[in-house]
Amino acid sequence: MKIIFRILFTALGVLAAASIVPGIVVAGFWTAILVAIILGILNVTIGLILKLLTLPLSVVTFGFFLLVINALMFWAASFVKGFHVAGFWAAFFGSLIVTIISLLGRVLLRESDNNYHSQI
């Protein structure tokens, strides 16, 4: 059930990024859901490999290079029909928005999970 909520929060982040950042276009809610699933798959596979390979560069830049990798993953998801990212900077700011909203969703899920267990 948690994975469904994570996908929903990521899709909400994609929709928010499309409404805030010029250069990001999403055709609709179901396109955002598909983009959220693709982003999850990309981050687990290619993103993980890239983060491991660029670990020295990430250490030297105090982790800021991870923002570039996240932007590249966001930009790579633009092969989905109905989802368009105009360029790197749109992908960069869009990935920041998606990351923030996904993080808020994880915090909310964690709090609701803790409240559920404290009642039992």
N, C-alpha and C positions, 0 to 999 in steps of 0.2 A: 504494500500500500504506500510505503514511503517513496518508492520510485515514481509512482504516479504523481504524487505531490511535487516531487523534485522536477519532473518533466513539466508540470503545470506552471511552477514558479519560473522555470527557465523560459517557457513560452511567453509568460507575462513579461519577462525581461526583454525578450526579442520584440514583442509588440511595443513596449515602452521605448526601446532604443529606436524603433522605426518612427515613432511619433516625435522623439526628441532630436535625433541626429539627422541632419540633412544628408542624403545619399544612401540611406537604408530604406528599402521598400519591402513590405510584407503584404502578400495578397489577402491574407485573412487569418483567422484563428487556427484553422487546421494546418495551414502552411507553417505557422509558428510552432505548432506541436511537432510537426515533422522536422523542422529546423532544430528544435530542442533535442529530439532523439538523435539526429545526426551529430549535433555538437557533443552530446554525451559519448557517442561511439568514437568520434574523432579524438576527443580528449583522453579517452581510455587507451586508445591504440597509438596513433601517430603522436599525439600530444605528449604522452608519457615517454615515448622514445626520444622526442626532441628535447624534453626537459632533462632527461638523463644525459644526452649527448652535449648539451650546452650548460651543464652544471658548473664548470669552471667560469664561464662567462657570466652566469647568473650570480655566482659568489662575488666576482669582481665588481659587478654593477649593483650589489646589494639586493638582488632579486628583481630589479626593474626589468631585466631582459625577459622575465616570465610574462610581463605585460605584452611584450612583442609577440611571444609565442601564442598567447591567448588571442591576440588580434589576428594572427595568421590562421588560427583554427576557426575563428568567426568568419573570416574572409573566405576560407576554403569551403564553408558550408553554403556559399552563394551559388553552388551548382544546382540547388533545389529550385525547381520551377516555381515562380511566384515570390522568390526571395532574391533581392539584389543588394549588393554592397558596392558602392561607387569606387572606393579606393581604400588605401591603407588607413588613413586617418579616420574615415568613417568606421572602419572595422575596429580601430583602436578604441574610439569613444563608445561604440556600440558594445564592445566586449566588456568595457568597464561598467556600463549600465547593467548588462546581463549578469555580471559577476556580483554586483551589489544587490540586485533583487534576488538572485539565487541564494546569496548569503543570508539575507533577511528571511527567506523562506526556510532555510535550514535552521535558523535560530527559532523561528516560530514552531517548526516541527519538533525541535528538541524540547521546547518549553511545554508544548501540549503533551508530549510523551512523558515528561517528568510529572506533570499534573495528573496524568492518568495513573501512573505507577504509585503516586503518593496517596491516591484515593483507595487503592486496593488493600 
